[in-house]
Amino acid sequence: MSRLRVEVARSVLAWAVERSGDREALERRFPKLGDWLAGTSQPTFKQLEAFAQAACVPFGYLFLPEPPEEKLPIPDLRTVRNRRLTRPSPNLLDTIYLMQRRQAWLREERIEAEMEPLKFIGSAKVSDDPRAIGRDMRRVVGLADGWAAQIRTWEQAVSELRRMLEEIGIIAVINGIVGNNTRRVLDVEEFRGFAICDQYAPVIFVNGADAKSAQMFTLAHELAHLWLGESALTNLPLNERPSHNVETWCDRAAAEFLVPEQELRASWRHTGSGSDRFYAVARQFKVSPIVAARRAKDLHLIDTHEFLAFYESHSRRELRKKAAAGGGDFYRNQANRVGELFARQVIYAALEGRLSFKEAYSLIGLNGGAFQEYAARLGVQLP
């Protein structure tokens, strides 16, 4: 089989090369690629398998008579200077597909367990006051007065908020790579997050390659999409204003969720002066200083020039901090990449025979010894 030459449509090969975004890397790995594209030679079955893996293309696609038309499976609200973006990358598509598989499995589990649909999904409309919805989001998630005092830093608050969203039934993931593949880094310029709406197993995914300061706001922004009952792919940074009315609404709801207007106005005069004010607000509400500055700007407590100047300076500082931080503990990172509650459900389903271990490996993204080690760290002993 490995020596068998496989006839592949030249247009499909050309599509796969273009889709990969790195023809030079493919040519280095497959010296005959030019001949395959010209039709003067064909790859062996084994070479084609390796090519599919290197190009991040589903193997079966290479046997199609013509290139497939890949469309995003969720509504695309991304814009750059009011232009809609096209042609999703393989990394983005594979990330969405992975989250859809997790959602489909958990949805079935919850329906079979006769769980009730989540009442907050689709409970809001764009015609509602986003400030009121932001406060309702705080109530349902459990962000009561004083919650921030229990958390030491706003960086830790990002992980804590993700965990709290998981507690109310949301598959909440923060990840900067495709699954656990460190060679496939997600592009912040392509997307910052997405929500996949479902009454039983809603999903929020935040691009972990983005700055920590943006991750907190993205979590809240995607949560607002779930309140509207809408799936969406988004990419707007904190220093830009949305051009889509739904995105504007979600931003306003997210801002009230993270930094309630009444509380901020009451404490603003005690926050000092200059950039110190933003760090004081960040400590009070356990949000990033950039989120604090953005909220102050939107409430006209500072002007746009002051906000943008602080945004640039703090972003540079955060990039330096991120570069020095390193990758962290692999298994601890799984809490954000998979979610402890979701992982436990998958592992127990495998132990009880309701799910094969092969399927469990695929859902969690770990195999063999790594799967066993992660289960042990979650307090689950495998046979």
Order of alpha helices (4+ residues) and beta strands (2+ residues): alpha-alpha-alpha-alpha-beta-beta-alpha-alpha-alpha-beta-beta-beta-beta-beta-alpha-beta-alpha-alpha-alpha-alpha-alpha-alpha-alpha-alpha-alpha
